[in-house]
Amino acid sequence: MLRRIAFISAVVLLAALAVLFTALNRQRFDVDLLIAQVPVSSGLALLIAFAAGLLAGALWRSNWIARLLAERGRLRHALRLAEARRPSATDTQIDAG
Protein backbone atom coordinates (compact mmCIF):
# COMPACT_ATOMS: atom_id res chain seq x y z
CA MET A 1 0.00 0.00 0.00
CA LEU A 2 2.83 2.38 0.87
CA ARG A 3 4.53 1.63 -2.45
CA ARG A 4 1.36 2.55 -4.35
CA ILE A 5 1.01 5.82 -2.42
CA ALA A 6 4.65 6.69 -3.14
CA PHE A 7 4.18 5.94 -6.85
CA ILE A 8 1.02 8.06 -7.09
CA SER A 9 2.75 10.89 -5.21
CA ALA A 10 5.73 10.76 -7.57
CA VAL A 11 3.45 10.85 -10.64
CA VAL A 12 1.50 13.81 -9.26
CA LEU A 13 4.73 15.64 -8.41
CA LEU A 14 6.14 15.02 -11.91
CA ALA A 15 2.90 16.21 -13.51
CA ALA A 16 2.99 19.38 -11.41
CA LEU A 17 6.62 20.00 -12.36
CA ALA A 18 5.78 19.45 -16.04
CA VAL A 19 2.94 21.99 -15.86
CA LEU A 20 5.22 24.47 -14.09
CA PHE A 21 8.01 23.91 -16.64
CA THR A 22 5.59 24.43 -19.51
CA ALA A 23 4.12 27.55 -17.93
CA LEU A 24 7.54 29.12 -17.36
CA ASN A 25 8.76 28.47 -20.94
CA ARG A 26 6.24 30.35 -23.04
CA GLN A 27 8.38 31.14 -26.07
CA ARG A 28 6.50 29.86 -29.13
CA PHE A 29 7.82 28.51 -32.41
CA ASP A 30 6.56 26.39 -35.29
CA VAL A 31 7.28 22.66 -35.49
CA ASP A 32 7.23 21.21 -39.00
CA LEU A 33 5.43 17.81 -38.98
CA LEU A 34 5.91 16.93 -42.66
CA ILE A 35 2.33 17.84 -43.63
CA ALA A 36 1.66 20.79 -41.31
CA GLN A 37 3.36 23.36 -39.16
CA VAL A 38 2.16 23.39 -35.57
CA PRO A 39 2.82 26.35 -33.24
CA VAL A 40 4.00 25.03 -29.88
CA SER A 41 5.62 26.47 -26.76
CA SER A 42 9.22 25.58 -26.03
CA GLY A 43 8.33 23.96 -22.69
CA LEU A 44 5.73 21.72 -24.28
CA ALA A 45 8.08 20.77 -27.11
CA LEU A 46 10.76 19.76 -24.61
CA LEU A 47 8.28 17.73 -22.55
CA ILE A 48 7.03 15.92 -25.65
CA ALA A 49 10.60 15.15 -26.72
CA PHE A 50 11.43 13.86 -23.22
CA ALA A 51 8.31 11.66 -23.10
CA ALA A 52 9.02 10.29 -26.59
CA GLY A 53 12.57 9.41 -25.54
CA LEU A 54 11.30 7.74 -22.39
CA LEU A 55 8.84 5.62 -24.39
CA ALA A 56 11.47 4.74 -27.00
CA GLY A 57 13.86 3.62 -24.25
CA ALA A 58 11.15 1.54 -22.59
CA LEU A 59 10.32 -0.17 -25.88
CA TRP A 60 14.00 -0.81 -26.56
CA ARG A 61 14.49 -2.43 -23.15
CA SER A 62 11.23 -4.42 -23.28
CA ASN A 63 12.96 -7.12 -25.35
CA TRP A 64 15.57 -7.56 -22.61
CA ILE A 65 12.87 -7.68 -19.93
CA ALA A 66 10.91 -10.28 -21.91
CA ARG A 67 14.03 -12.46 -22.17
CA LEU A 68 14.60 -12.16 -18.41
CA LEU A 69 11.02 -13.16 -17.66
CA ALA A 70 11.26 -16.15 -20.02
CA GLU A 71 14.50 -17.24 -18.35
CA ARG A 72 12.88 -16.93 -14.92
CA GLY A 73 10.00 -19.14 -16.08
CA ARG A 74 12.41 -21.70 -17.50
CA LEU A 75 14.38 -21.78 -14.25
CA ARG A 76 11.22 -22.20 -12.16
CA HIS A 77 10.14 -25.09 -14.37
CA ALA A 78 13.58 -26.73 -14.05
CA LEU A 79 13.43 -26.31 -10.26
CA ARG A 80 10.01 -27.98 -10.10
CA LEU A 81 11.31 -30.89 -12.17
CA ALA A 82 14.39 -31.24 -9.99
CA GLU A 83 12.32 -31.18 -6.80
CA ALA A 84 9.96 -33.79 -8.21
CA ARG A 85 12.88 -36.10 -9.07
CA ARG A 86 14.63 -36.05 -5.72
CA PRO A 87 13.14 -38.14 -2.90
CA SER A 88 11.43 -36.22 -0.14
CA ALA A 89 12.67 -36.24 3.49
CA THR A 90 9.84 -38.54 4.66
CA ASP A 91 10.68 -41.15 1.98
CA THR A 92 14.30 -41.39 3.14
CA GLN A 93 13.25 -41.76 6.79
CA ILE A 94 10.91 -44.65 5.95
CA ASP A 95 13.59 -46.42 3.90
CA ALA A 96 16.22 -45.97 6.63
CA GLY A 97 13.89 -47.08 9.47
C-alpha positions, 0 to 999 in steps of 0.5 A, spaced: 500 500 500 505 504 501 509 503 495 502 505 491 502 511 495 509 513 493 508 511 486 502 516 485 505 521 489 511 521 484 506 521 478 502 527 481 509 531 483 512 530 476 505 532 472 505 538 477 513 539 475 511 538 467 505 543 468 510 548 471 516 547 466 511 548 460 508 555 464 515 558 465 517 556 458 512 560 453 516 562 447 513 559 441 515 557 435 513 552 429 514 545 429 514 542 421 510 535 422 511 533 414 504 535 412 503 541 417 506 546 421 504 546 428 505 552 433 508 550 440 511 552 446 518 551 447 516 547 454 511 543 451 516 541 445 521 539 450 516 535 454 514 531 448 521 530 446 522 527 453 516 523 453 518 520 446 525 518 448 522 515 455 517 511 451 522 509 446 527 507 451 522 503 454 520 499 448 527 498 446 528 495 453 522 491 453 525 485 449 531 484 454 525 484 460 521 479 456 528 475 455 529 475 463 522 473 464 522 467 459 528 465 463 525 466 470 519 461 467 524 456 465 528 456 471 522 455 475 520 449 471 527 446 471 526 447 479 520 444 479 522 438 475 528 437 480 524 437 486 519 432 483 525 427 481 529 427 488 526 423 494 522 427 499 525 427 506 519 422 509 521 417 503 528 417 506 526 416 513 521 410 511 527 407 507 532 408 513 527 405 518 
